[in-house]
Amino acid sequence: MTISFEGKVAIVTGAGGGLGREYALELARRGAKVVVNDLGGSRDGTGHSDAALKVVEEIKAAGGEAMSNGGSVTEYEQMVEMVAKAKEAWGGVHVLINNAGILRDKSFAKMDIADFNLVLQVHLMGSANCSKAVWDTMREQNYGRILMTASSTGLYGNFGQTNYGAAKLGLAGFTKSLYLEGAKNNIKVNTLAPLAGTRMTSDIMPEEAFKAFDPVNVVPAALFLVSEDAPANVIMGAGGGFFHTANVTMTRGVALHGDDRTPEGVAANFAAISDRTGETVPQSGSEQSMAAYARLSGN
């Protein structure tokens, strides 16, 4: 079955280049009306350009419908205005891909706290601002698809990217609660961890890898995760034609009683506590409490 976005309105942030541009182009090819949002700054978040306008021109030249938006995801009111313009023009907003981001890489010892904060503001708060701006509309429509952009740095760590990692794992956590709140209104929320050669990674990836991980190869995962039949609460990694899912798991754990409930008792039982045999993938935080009650009851 062909995945179509006919009749859908999509917002893609950071869509002036790289991954966002590819998402916007393919959404338009598949029938969506697309808001191409991009502040147009450099990868450290400074400056401006007309990148979004160029992508809109590409979409229109191919027969699609699109509008550009130069608002900053860090400014909530600008995102509210962006959503209002999309609704005015096309009647609603059905898809949001939170893709905008910047880098301020340094070891934690050398990093200014301002650089830590700015990366959190753009990635984490930027995604919260955009999601909040579309939330009421999606609830009223009883339909919404939201995609957060995480990273292997957030999921697994990377030297020199403590700010980026904190923001990206925060987005995976944001998804895990937001999908629960959206479920009754058919709003599905997912997380994508892309592997892509873009201006964000141009001097990090070796040239051969940069070419192999063309952003276009991430598009199938992104569009699946915002499609009508998408799952929810999925963390998917994608790059170069490789796709995988990542999960936050919970071991069966151990119930300690009496004199064993000490730091020494935890140390003595740590191998059993961390044994991954029979681990689960909780779908909400309440499952931790349920597991604790079960173990303490002897189950």
Secondary structure, 3 states (H helix, E strand, C coil): CCCCCCCCEEEECCCCCHHHHHHHHHHHHCCCEEEEECCCCCCCCCCCCCHHHHHHHHHHHCCCEEEEECCCCCCHHHHHHHHHHHHHHHCCCCEEECCCCCCCCCCCCCCCHHHHHHHHHHHHHHHHHHHHHHHHHHHHHCCEEEEEECCHHHHHCCCCCHHHHHHHHHHHHHHHHHHHHHHHHCEEEEEEEECCCCCCCCCCCCHHHHHHCCHHHHHHHHHHHCCCCCCCCCEEEEECCEEEEECCCECCCCCCCHHHCCHHHHHHCHHHHCCCCCCECCCCCHHHHHHHHHHHCCC
